[in-house]
Each structure stands twice: as C-alpha cells, then as structure tokens.
Amino acid sequence: MQERFDLRASMRPASEADWNAPISVSELNLIARQLIEQNIALLWVGGEVSNLTRAASGHCYFSLKDERAQVRCVMFRHRMQHLDWNPANGMQVEVRARATLYEARGEFQLAVEFMRRAGLGALYEAFARLKAGLEKDGLFALERKKPLPAFPRRIGVITSAAAAALRDVLTTLRRRMPGLPVILYPAPVQGEGAAQKIAAAIDEACARRECDVLILCRGGGSIEDLWAFNEESVARAVYACTIPLVCGVGHETDFTIADFVADARAPTPTAAAELVSPNRVELTTILRALHERMARSLVRGLERRMQQLDYLGRRLEHPGERIRSQEQHLAHLRVRVGRAASHTLVQAGLRLTAIRHRLATAAPDLDSVHTRHRRLAQRLNGTMQQLLERRGAGLVRLDAHLNALSPQHVLERGYSIVSRLDGEIVRDGAQLVPGDDVTMTFARGGARARVSGTRS
C-alpha cells in the first residue's frame, strides 16, 4: 500500500492534508498499469483460445482460459504477421506475453508477443536436436547427393494411396509427360507407426530397382501431421536409398528432416513432379527448332554449291580441250555434290533417329513429325535431282555453242590458217613479199609454201 502512495506522490505532489482527496479513474488505471508492468515480467502462459475476433486493423483479440479462470489477450498486427498458422477457438496454445492493463476500460489483459501451439516447444527441440545430430553424421552433405535423371524411364511415388498429394503428382506427370510410367509404394504419411512404414517403402523401392527416381510426398499440415518425416528412421532410409529421391512434403514454408537428407527438395508435391519429369512441350519445341536448323543448313549448302557451279561455268575457255577438261571436272563436282547431299541427308537422318530414340524412352508422340520429315526429305531429293538435271542440260548447250565457235570448226569448212615461219598469223597480203616462206594449217594436217606473188 505504501508503494501506491509513492507512485501517486510522484505523479501528483500533494500536501499531508490532501492524502484523502479522491483521484480520477484515469489516474487509478495508470497507477494499476504501472504496478502490473513493473512487477510482472515477460512470461509464458498456456490455455485454450476462446472468443477469438480479428479487427479490421489486423489486431487479434481473444481470451485464454483453463478450467478455473480466463484472461483477455491482444496480439497486435505486427506480431500476427510472424505466425505461419491461423489460431482458432478451441486450440490449446502457449503465448509469450506482457501483463498489462487497458486503461480506457480498466481491463487486465495480456499483450501477446509470440504464440505457438501447445506442445510444439518440445517438438521443435526434438527437431533441432535430431537435425544437429544427423548433420554431424554427414547425412546432409552436398557431395553425397545424387543428380536427378534428365529422362527417367519410370517414376516411383511414396505416399498414401488416398492422399491428395498423390492426385496432384499424377495430374502433373500426366500433363508434362503422359506416357511416363508411375509406380506407387503406398505408406501412411501420418499417425502411429507411419515413419517405420515410410522407411520400409523406401527400402522396398530400392530393393526392387524398378524406378529411376523416387518422389516422397504428402500435402501440408501442422508440425504434428508432418512429424513422421522428422523421424530418424525415415532420415536413415532416405540416406541409404540408392535411387535419386526428391522430397516434396507440405507447403513451401514447411521443412522436415527428410528435406535436408533427400537428394533434392521441392516446396510442394506438384513441384516435385515437375522437378523429376521432362516437359513434353519443351522437348517438342526443341525438336522443331533442330529440324528447322537442319533444313536451313541443307538449303545454305545447296546454294553454296550452286554458286560454285556458276563460278566454274564462268571460268570455261573456248578451246575444246579445256572444255572437255572442265566438263570432266564439273561431272566430278556434280558427283561430289550428290554424295555430299546424300551424306548430309544420311547424317541428318542419323541425328533424327538418335533424337527419336531418346524421345521414345519417354514415349512422346512423334509420328506426325517423322511423317513430315520423310515428306520433306523426298521433296528435297526430288528438287536436288531436278536441279542437277537442269545444270547438266545447260552444260550440254554451252558445249555445243563453244564447238560452233571453235577455230577447228571453221577449218572443217575448207578454210586454212597461213602463218609466217616465226608463228605470226598472216591476216593481210601486204604482210608478205615474193620469196617469203609460209606455213598453211588445214582441218587435218598442213603444208609449207613459198610466196611467188601477192595482191592487196
């Protein structure tokens, strides 16, 4: 009682005669709040939630009760945003709070700073203790984690046959790669003995060696619901698993011991299915791009060779021997072009066969793509054959034209070529004088003569 008077005196000095003067309700509530806050430290209080309401401001108001009493509580919005779960009436919770008094109404209350579900303290301690021990044993080491196969031939799923997570996984796999086989290794994902059955399912999958990758999954829930995945038996089974294993347990904010031991963690079961399965649409797009690149490469190769043929045609000279030599060379080039085109088609066919084989392991539907490729190959072969025939006909016409212009052809018509002994061709009679020796060249053979006279 003496402490009350000291507080009152510090707030409103008074003479000895004023001790019996009344104080206001506001002053009384202020004194009570100070007494409560100064004498009751931050503490943990457990009880059942009741009369829970959320104000438009985001603050949460509720009562915490047990069999004999209850107390009003408030948890302000900036404290509520740190909770990853929603409190509800009837829940058993533990709150860390400050005792205080709401002066405006004179109500004793607890200002809650943190809230957890009752019993979670022990679970979190067990989780942290097991995690530290397994990490020390090397179960979380990155160097021991196995890479996931890019194109699995079969996928195994370890979960409850009635779980919604299984439907999510199957729906995702059917959307991404419909023909991919899936094997279910059923095991309960919560409840008594669930951890031992999950570990047994993992061991069974490893022993049977039917799958290239495993998905360990279940939907979201409380820490108690997910506790089977925090058991050491499950962690040891995941560590001993010889098949790459992806853990997709709970929601994105949920972490279990199995997540840390697994070769890869997915935030949800759906994400786990996406992580282990190739995307059919992406593979089809890649195949189409490769096909277009191959077609462009073939066209560019043919254009280069056609340009080369044109260049060689422009280098042809008039003498018949040169023409025959160029004809032989062009024929050789034509054969080489044909062989190169055939070789290119064969190599392209081999690449397509290899790609088709890789995709066949994932069972995509490529019949329409293969049909289109065969049609394009047939059209390409026909076009190339027509082009070579047109080029060959052009060479024949050039040869005939050159033969018509050849000096040998002129000589065949009865003309001859007269040249001096030094090789100079005589084009004018004034170049000669009587007595000069000349050489005459005919279509076949020649003669030597002496000039007896000239005329202009």
DOVOPA-169916 format. One line per field, with one value per residue (C-alpha): residue in one letter; x, y, z. Coordinates in steps of 0.2 Angstrom, whole numbers, plus 2048, in hexadecimal, padded with zeros to 3 digits. Example, Ala and Ser with C-alpha at 12.3 -4.5 7.8 and 13.67 -1.06 7.14 Angstrom:
2
residuo	[A | S]
xx	[83E | 844]
yy	[7EA | 7FB]
zz	[827 | 824]
END
This chain:
456
residuo	[M | Q | E | R | F | D | L | R | A | S | M | R | P | A | S | E | A | D | W | N | A | P | I | S | V | S | E | L | N | L | I | A | R | Q | L | I | E | Q | N | I | A | L | L | W | V | G | G | E | V | S | N | L | T | R | A | A | S | G | H | C | Y | F | S | L | K | D | E | R | A | Q | V | R | C | V | M | F | R | H | R | M | Q | H | L | D | W | N | P | A | N | G | M | Q | V | E | V | R | A | R | A | T | L | Y | E | A | R | G | E | F | Q | L | A | V | E | F | M | R | R | A | G | L | G | A | L | Y | E | A | F | A | R | L | K | A | G | L | E | K | D | G | L | F | A | L | E | R | K | K | P | L | P | A | F | P | R | R | I | G | V | I | T | S | A | A | A | A | A | L | R | D | V | L | T | T | L | R | R | R | M | P | G | L | P | V | I | L | Y | P | A | P | V | Q | G | E | G | A | A | Q | K | I | A | A | A | I | D | E | A | C | A | R | R | E | C | D | V | L | I | L | C | R | G | G | G | S | I | E | D | L | W | A | F | N | E | E | S | V | A | R | A | V | Y | A | C | T | I | P | L | V | C | G | V | G | H | E | T | D | F | T | I | A | D | F | V | A | D | A | R | A | P | T | P | T | A | A | A | E | L | V | S | P | N | R | V | E | L | T | T | I | L | R | A | L | H | E | R | M | A | R | S | L | V | R | G | L | E | R | R | M | Q | Q | L | D | Y | L | G | R | R | L | E | H | P | G | E | R | I | R | S | Q | E | Q | H | L | A | H | L | R | V | R | V | G | R | A | A | S | H | T | L | V | Q | A | G | L | R | L | T | A | I | R | H | R | L | A | T | A | A | P | D | L | D | S | V | H | T | R | H | R | R | L | A | Q | R | L | N | G | T | M | Q | Q | L | L | E | R | R | G | A | G | L | V | R | L | D | A | H | L | N | A | L | S | P | Q | H | V | L | E | R | G | Y | S | I | V | S | R | L | D | G | E | I | V | R | D | G | A | Q | L | V | P | G | D | D | V | T | M | T | F | A | R | G | G | A | R | A | R | V | S | G | T | R | S]
xx	[800 | 80F | 815 | 804 | 806 | 817 | 812 | 803 | 80F | 81B | 80D | 804 | 80D | 801 | 802 | 7FF | 7ED | 7E9 | 7EC | 7DA | 7D5 | 7CE | 7D7 | 7D0 | 7CC | 7DA | 7E7 | 7E1 | 7E3 | 7F4 | 7FA | 7F3 | 7FB | 80C | 80B | 807 | 814 | 822 | 81F | 81A | 828 | 826 | 81F | 818 | 805 | 7FC | 7E9 | 7DB | 7D6 | 7C4 | 7BA | 7C7 | 7C4 | 7CE | 7CC | 7CD | 7DD | 7E5 | 7E6 | 7E0 | 7D6 | 7D2 | 7D1 | 7DC | 7D4 | 7D6 | 7CA | 7C9 | 7CD | 7D0 | 7D9 | 7D7 | 7E5 | 7EA | 7F6 | 7FA | 7FB | 80E | 810 | 802 | 80B | 819 | 80E | 80E | 7FD | 7EC | 7E6 | 7D4 | 7C8 | 7CA | 7DD | 7E9 | 7F7 | 806 | 809 | 818 | 810 | 811 | 804 | 7FC | 7EC | 7E2 | 7DF | 7D0 | 7C5 | 7CF | 7D1 | 7E0 | 7E7 | 7F6 | 7FF | 805 | 816 | 817 | 80B | 80D | 803 | 804 | 811 | 81A | 829 | 82E | 82B | 836 | 844 | 843 | 844 | 853 | 85C | 859 | 85E | 86E | 873 | 86F | 879 | 888 | 886 | 887 | 876 | 873 | 884 | 882 | 890 | 886 | 876 | 872 | 86D | 85C | 85A | 855 | 84A | 844 | 83C | 831 | 82D | 829 | 81E | 81E | 80E | 7FD | 7F2 | 7E4 | 7EE | 7EA | 7FC | 7FC | 7EE | 7F8 | 808 | 7FF | 7F6 | 806 | 80F | 800 | 801 | 814 | 818 | 808 | 811 | 81D | 819 | 816 | 818 | 810 | 818 | 809 | 80D | 803 | 80A | 805 | 7FF | 806 | 814 | 813 | 826 | 82B | 81F | 826 | 838 | 832 | 82B | 83B | 845 | 839 | 83A | 84D | 84D | 841 | 84B | 83C | 83E | 84B | 845 | 83A | 82E | 82A | 81B | 80C | 801 | 803 | 7FE | 803 | 814 | 80C | 804 | 816 | 81F | 821 | 82D | 838 | 83B | 84D | 847 | 841 | 850 | 85C | 851 | 852 | 865 | 867 | 85C | 866 | 859 | 859 | 84B | 841 | 838 | 828 | 820 | 814 | 814 | 822 | 824 | 825 | 836 | 839 | 848 | 844 | 846 | 858 | 85D | 855 | 85E | 853 | 845 | 835 | 82A | 81A | 815 | 811 | 822 | 82A | 821 | 827 | 838 | 83A | 830 | 836 | 829 | 822 | 81E | 830 | 837 | 82C | 831 | 843 | 841 | 838 | 846 | 853 | 849 | 848 | 85B | 85E | 853 | 85B | 86D | 868 | 861 | 871 | 87C | 873 | 873 | 886 | 888 | 87D | 887 | 897 | 890 | 88C | 89E | 8A6 | 89B | 8A1 | 8B3 | 8B0 | 8BC | 8B8 | 8C5 | 8BD | 8CA | 8C7 | 8B4 | 8B6 | 8C1 | 8B4 | 8A6 | 8AF | 8B2 | 8A0 | 89A | 8A6 | 89F | 88D | 891 | 899 | 88A | 87F | 889 | 88A | 878 | 875 | 881 | 879 | 868 | 86F | 877 | 867 | 85D | 869 | 867 | 855 | 855 | 85F | 854 | 845 | 84C | 84F | 83E | 837 | 83D | 831 | 823 | 81F | 814 | 820 | 817 | 811 | 822 | 82B | 81E | 821 | 834 | 832 | 828 | 834 | 843 | 83A | 836 | 848 | 84F | 843 | 848 | 85A | 859 | 84F | 85C | 86A | 861 | 85E | 871 | 876 | 86B | 873 | 884 | 87F | 879 | 889 | 893 | 88A | 88B | 89E | 8A0 | 897 | 8A3 | 8B3 | 8C1 | 8C1 | 8AF | 8B4 | 8C2 | 8B6 | 8AD | 8BC | 8C5 | 8D7 | 8E3 | 8F3 | 901 | 913 | 921 | 922 | 910 | 908 | 8F7 | 8F5 | 8E5 | 8EA | 8F3 | 8FE | 906 | 90F | 91B | 920 | 92C | 925 | 923 | 912 | 909 | 8F7 | 8ED | 8DD | 8CF | 8DB | 8ED | 8F7 | 903 | 912 | 912 | 91C | 914 | 916 | 90B | 8FF | 8EF | 8E7]
yy	[800 | 80B | 809 | 80F | 81F | 821 | 820 | 82C | 838 | 837 | 83B | 848 | 851 | 854 | 85A | 84F | 856 | 850 | 83E | 83A | 844 | 839 | 835 | 833 | 822 | 826 | 829 | 819 | 80E | 816 | 812 | 800 | 7FE | 804 | 7F8 | 7E9 | 7ED | 7F0 | 7E1 | 7D3 | 7CE | 7C7 | 7B6 | 7A7 | 7A3 | 793 | 791 | 78F | 79C | 7A3 | 7B2 | 7B5 | 7C4 | 7CD | 7E0 | 7E9 | 7F0 | 7DF | 7DD | 7CD | 7CD | 7BD | 7B5 | 7A8 | 79D | 78D | 783 | 791 | 7A2 | 7AC | 7BC | 7C8 | 7C8 | 7D3 | 7CF | 7DE | 7DD | 7DF | 7D0 | 7C6 | 7C7 | 7BC | 7AD | 7A0 | 799 | 7A0 | 79E | 799 | 797 | 787 | 785 | 782 | 78F | 796 | 7A9 | 7B4 | 7C4 | 7D3 | 7D6 | 7E7 | 7F1 | 7F9 | 809 | 80F | 801 | 7FC | 7EA | 7DF | 7D7 | 7CE | 7D7 | 7C7 | 7C8 | 7B6 | 7A8 | 795 | 786 | 77D | 76F | 776 | 77C | 76A | 765 | 774 | 76F | 75D | 763 | 76E | 760 | 753 | 75F | 763 | 751 | 74C | 75A | 756 | 744 | 74B | 747 | 758 | 759 | 760 | 755 | 745 | 74C | 743 | 74C | 74A | 741 | 74C | 73F | 733 | 723 | 720 | 72A | 723 | 72D | 729 | 730 | 72B | 724 | 72F | 73F | 74E | 750 | 740 | 748 | 758 | 74E | 743 | 752 | 75B | 74C | 749 | 75B | 75B | 74A | 73F | 72F | 72E | 71F | 722 | 715 | 719 | 712 | 715 | 71A | 724 | 736 | 73A | 731 | 724 | 719 | 724 | 727 | 715 | 711 | 720 | 719 | 708 | 70E | 717 | 707 | 6FD | 709 | 708 | 6F5 | 6F4 | 700 | 703 | 716 | 723 | 730 | 730 | 73E | 73E | 749 | 74E | 75E | 76C | 76B | 76F | 76A | 75B | 756 | 757 | 74F | 73E | 746 | 74D | 73B | 735 | 724 | 72E | 738 | 729 | 720 | 72F | 730 | 71E | 71F | 71B | 723 | 736 | 73C | 74D | 752 | 75C | 75D | 76A | 77C | 788 | 78E | 77C | 774 | 762 | 758 | 74E | 75E | 760 | 74E | 74C | 74E | 75D | 766 | 76D | 779 | 76F | 75E | 766 | 76F | 75E | 756 | 765 | 763 | 750 | 750 | 758 | 763 | 75C | 76D | 774 | 764 | 766 | 778 | 773 | 765 | 772 | 77E | 771 | 76B | 77E | 780 | 770 | 776 | 787 | 77F | 774 | 783 | 78D | 77E | 77C | 78F | 78F | 781 | 789 | 799 | 78F | 787 | 798 | 79E | 78F | 791 | 7A3 | 79D | 791 | 796 | 793 | 786 | 775 | 76D | 779 | 776 | 763 | 765 | 771 | 765 | 757 | 762 | 768 | 756 | 752 | 760 | 75B | 74A | 752 | 75D | 74E | 744 | 753 | 756 | 743 | 743 | 752 | 74A | 73A | 743 | 74D | 73D | 736 | 745 | 744 | 732 | 735 | 743 | 738 | 72A | 735 | 73B | 72A | 726 | 733 | 72D | 73E | 73D | 741 | 738 | 748 | 750 | 741 | 741 | 753 | 750 | 742 | 74D | 75B | 74F | 748 | 75A | 75E | 750 | 753 | 766 | 762 | 755 | 762 | 76F | 764 | 75F | 771 | 775 | 766 | 76C | 77D | 776 | 76C | 77C | 786 | 778 | 779 | 78C | 78B | 77E | 789 | 797 | 78C | 790 | 77D | 77E | 78C | 782 | 774 | 77F | 780 | 78F | 78F | 799 | 7A1 | 7A6 | 7AB | 7A0 | 7AA | 7A5 | 7B6 | 7B4 | 7BC | 7C6 | 7D2 | 7CF | 7DE | 7D4 | 7C9 | 7CC | 7C0 | 7B3 | 7B3 | 7A1 | 79E | 790 | 78B | 782 | 778 | 76F | 760 | 762 | 771 | 776 | 781 | 78D | 79C | 7AC | 7AF | 7BF | 7C9 | 7D4 | 7E0]
zz	[800 | 804 | 7F1 | 7EB | 7F5 | 7EE | 7DC | 7DF | 7E7 | 7D9 | 7CD | 7D6 | 7E5 | 7F3 | 805 | 814 | 815 | 803 | 805 | 807 | 7F7 | 7EA | 7DA | 7C8 | 7C0 | 7B3 | 7C1 | 7CA | 7BA | 7B6 | 7C7 | 7C5 | 7B4 | 7BA | 7C9 | 7BE | 7B1 | 7BE | 7C8 | 7BC | 7AF | 79E | 7A0 | 797 | 79A | 794 | 791 | 785 | 778 | 779 | 773 | 765 | 75A | 74D | 74C | 73B | 741 | 741 | 754 | 75C | 76C | 776 | 787 | 78E | 79A | 7A4 | 7B0 | 7BD | 7B5 | 7A6 | 7A0 | 792 | 785 | 776 | 769 | 75E | 74B | 74A | 755 | 74C | 73B | 742 | 745 | 737 | 73D | 742 | 754 | 757 | 765 | 76F | 76B | 779 | 778 | 781 | 780 | 785 | 78C | 797 | 7A4 | 7A3 | 7A5 | 798 | 7A0 | 796 | 79C | 7AC | 7A5 | 7AA | 79B | 793 | 784 | 77A | 772 | 76B | 76A | 767 | 768 | 778 | 779 | 76A | 775 | 778 | 766 | 760 | 76C | 766 | 754 | 757 | 762 | 754 | 746 | 74F | 752 | 740 | 739 | 744 | 73D | 72B | 725 | 71E | 715 | 703 | 6FB | 6FF | 6F6 | 6E6 | 6D6 | 6CF | 6BF | 6B0 | 6A8 | 6B5 | 6AD | 6BD | 6CC | 6DE | 6EA | 6FD | 705 | 70B | 6FD | 703 | 705 | 6FB | 6F8 | 6ED | 6E2 | 6E0 | 6DB | 6CE | 6C7 | 6C4 | 6BD | 6B1 | 6AB | 6A9 | 6A2 | 6A0 | 69C | 6AB | 6B6 | 6C8 | 6D6 | 6E7 | 6F7 | 703 | 715 | 722 | 724 | 735 | 745 | 750 | 747 | 737 | 738 | 738 | 72A | 720 | 723 | 71E | 70D | 709 | 70D | 702 | 6F3 | 6F4 | 6F5 | 6E6 | 6DB | 6D0 | 6CF | 6CA | 6D7 | 6E6 | 6ED | 700 | 702 | 70C | 70D | 71A | 72C | 73E | 745 | 74E | 73D | 734 | 743 | 73B | 72F | 73D | 744 | 744 | 73C | 72C | 72C | 72C | 71F | 713 | 716 | 712 | 702 | 6F3 | 6E7 | 6E5 | 6F1 | 6F1 | 701 | 6FE | 70F | 715 | 70E | 70A | 71C | 723 | 726 | 72C | 72F | 720 | 715 | 71B | 718 | 707 | 6F7 | 6F3 | 6FC | 6F3 | 6FC | 6F8 | 6F1 | 6E0 | 6DF | 6E3 | 6D4 | 6C9 | 6CF | 6CA | 6BA | 6A9 | 6A1 | 691 | 68A | 68C | 684 | 675 | 673 | 674 | 667 | 65B | 65D | 659 | 64A | 644 | 646 | 63C | 62E | 62E | 62E | 61F | 615 | 619 | 613 | 603 | 5FF | 602 | 5F6 | 5E9 | 5EA | 5E9 | 5D9 | 5D2 | 5D6 | 5CD | 5BE | 5BC | 5BC | 5AD | 59E | 58B | 586 | 585 | 590 | 59E | 59C | 59D | 5AD | 5B5 | 5B0 | 5B9 | 5C8 | 5C9 | 5C7 | 5D6 | 5E0 | 5DC | 5E3 | 5F2 | 5F5 | 5F3 | 600 | 60C | 60B | 60E | 61C | 624 | 622 | 62A | 638 | 63B | 63B | 648 | 653 | 652 | 655 | 665 | 66B | 667 | 671 | 680 | 67F | 67D | 68E | 695 | 688 | 680 | 670 | 662 | 654 | 64C | 64D | 645 | 637 | 633 | 633 | 627 | 61B | 61C | 619 | 609 | 603 | 606 | 5FD | 5EE | 5EE | 5EE | 5E0 | 5D5 | 5D9 | 5D4 | 5C4 | 5BF | 5C2 | 5B7 | 5A9 | 5AA | 5A9 | 599 | 591 | 596 | 58E | 57E | 57D | 580 | 573 | 566 | 56A | 56A | 55D | 559 | 553 | 547 | 540 | 53D | 531 | 526 | 52D | 532 | 53D | 535 | 540 | 53E | 544 | 554 | 558 | 554 | 54C | 53B | 53A | 52C | 51B | 51E | 52C | 51F | 511 | 503 | 509 | 51B | 522 | 52B | 534 | 530 | 53D | 537 | 540 | 53F | 53D | 535 | 527 | 525 | 515 | 50E | 508 | 4F6 | 4F5 | 500 | 4FD | 508]
END
